[in-house]
Every structure is written in C-alpha cells, then in structure tokens.
C-alpha cells in the first residue's frame, strides 16, 4: 500500500519537474519568448544603425559636388563677395531637425529562466500532495 503512494509521489514529482522545466526553465517557453523579443529589439536597432550609415554615406558622396560645398559654407555662415548677410536673433531662428548621436538603448533585462534546483523544490509540493492523497485513498480502501 505504501509502495503505491510512494510511486504516485515519485511519478508526480518527475512529471511536475519536467513540466515546470519546460515552462519556466532555461530553454523553456518563457525563456524562449523573452529571447525572441530581445532578438527583435536588437534587429530593430541594427536596422536603425544601417539606415543611419546609408544616410551618412549618401551625404558623404554628395559632399564632392560644388553645390554641396556651397550649401555647407552657407550653413556655417561663410559668404561670397557681394552677398548681403542678414542676422536674426537666436530666439527667432529655427533649426532643422538634425539627427544627433544618441546611444542605443542599453541591454534590457529579460527572463533568463528559473534554476533547476528552484524548480526541483517547486515540484516537491505537488508530489507531496499526490503522495498524501494516494496514501489516504489506500487507507480508506483497506479500512472497508
């Protein structure tokens, strides 16, 4: 009689541990879902950097043209002979939106999975309950 309750407890412990490992452990469902979200975030940042690199390369290739050099000189306040220069107060001046260097979001913490020892301890509770339930059922059968 005690063998059946012990066997029920061991089987419950084994299957509960495997189920908890598949859901909460490293390489489990929640861990893989968190890794997938981290990969998407990193690929988005990589695509953003790739676009910025392409824009800078395009800007660099256009800098060889004379018009681009003239625009850059005008932007920084250089003037040619015979030009009339107007100065505006700073508060009225509108600056175009210039891409500024900004750090990419730092590494986000993500779910790394629960350790196996913790999962083994969690699996003890259902195993204990199954053992007690099987023991009580066996005792009632014997007493009849």
SULBEL-V432329 format. One record per residue. N is the residue number from 0. SS is DSSP state (H for helix, E for strand, C for the rest). PHI is phi in whole degrees, 0 to 359 (NA if undefined). PSI is psi in whole degrees, 0 to 359 (999 if undefined). Layout:
# SULBEL-V432329
N & SS & PHI & PSI
N & SS & PHI & PSI
This chain:
# SULBEL-V432329
0 & C & NA & 318
1 & H & 289 & 334
2 & H & 294 & 322
3 & H & 294 & 316
4 & H & 292 & 324
5 & H & 293 & 318
6 & H & 296 & 318
7 & H & 298 & 320
8 & H & 295 & 317
9 & H & 294 & 317
10 & H & 296 & 318
11 & H & 297 & 318
12 & H & 299 & 313
13 & H & 299 & 310
14 & H & 289 & 325
15 & H & 294 & 318
16 & H & 298 & 315
17 & H & 295 & 321
18 & H & 294 & 315
19 & H & 297 & 321
20 & H & 295 & 321
21 & H & 291 & 333
22 & H & 264 & 309
23 & H & 257 & 345
24 & E & 283 & 174
25 & C & 293 & 130
26 & C & 85 & 2
27 & C & 279 & 184
28 & H & 300 & 310
29 & H & 294 & 322
30 & H & 295 & 316
31 & H & 295 & 322
32 & H & 295 & 320
33 & H & 294 & 322
34 & H & 294 & 322
35 & H & 296 & 318
36 & H & 295 & 322
37 & H & 294 & 320
38 & H & 295 & 319
39 & H & 297 & 319
40 & H & 296 & 317
41 & H & 292 & 322
42 & H & 291 & 326
43 & H & 297 & 314
44 & H & 296 & 323
45 & H & 294 & 318
46 & H & 296 & 322
47 & H & 298 & 316
48 & H & 294 & 322
49 & H & 297 & 319
50 & H & 295 & 318
51 & H & 296 & 322
52 & H & 295 & 317
53 & H & 297 & 320
54 & H & 295 & 320
55 & H & 291 & 322
56 & H & 295 & 319
57 & H & 296 & 319
58 & H & 295 & 321
59 & H & 293 & 321
60 & H & 292 & 331
61 & H & 278 & 347
62 & C & 289 & 343
63 & C & 285 & 339
64 & C & 284 & 150
65 & H & 293 & 323
66 & H & 298 & 320
67 & H & 294 & 321
68 & H & 294 & 321
69 & H & 294 & 319
70 & H & 297 & 319
71 & H & 294 & 320
72 & H & 295 & 319
73 & H & 295 & 321
74 & H & 298 & 322
75 & C & 266 & 11
76 & C & 92 & 8
77 & C & 284 & 150
78 & C & 228 & 153
79 & C & 265 & 167
80 & C & 295 & 138
81 & C & 86 & 358
82 & C & 276 & 147
83 & C & 261 & 126
84 & C & 255 & 130
85 & C & 251 & 136
86 & C & 248 & 133
87 & C & 245 & 147
88 & C & 298 & 154
89 & H & 298 & 323
90 & H & 291 & 338
91 & H & 271 & 345
92 & C & 286 & 134
93 & C & 252 & 128
94 & C & 261 & 136
95 & C & 292 & 157
96 & C & 290 & 110
97 & C & 255 & 134
98 & C & 293 & 122
99 & C & 259 & 151
100 & C & 292 & 126
101 & C & 224 & 143
102 & C & 290 & 144
103 & C & 288 & 147
104 & C & 312 & 136
105 & C & 294 & 174
106 & C & 297 & 123
107 & C & 275 & 145
108 & C & 285 & 136
109 & C & 225 & 165
110 & C & 294 & 119
111 & C & 259 & 3
112 & C & 96 & 152
113 & E & 269 & 143
114 & C & 295 & 156
115 & H & 293 & 325
116 & H & 294 & 322
117 & H & 295 & 318
118 & H & 295 & 324
119 & H & 295 & 322
120 & H & 291 & 322
121 & H & 296 & 324
122 & H & 287 & 345
123 & H & 293 & 324
124 & H & 298 & 306
125 & H & 297 & 327
126 & H & 294 & 318
127 & H & 297 & 316
128 & H & 296 & 320
129 & H & 293 & 321
130 & H & 297 & 314
131 & H & 295 & 319
132 & H & 296 & 316
133 & H & 295 & 321
134 & H & 295 & 316
135 & H & 295 & 318
136 & H & 297 & 317
137 & H & 296 & 321
138 & H & 294 & 322
139 & H & 291 & 324
140 & H & 294 & 319
141 & H & 292 & 322
142 & H & 289 & 343
143 & C & 283 & 999
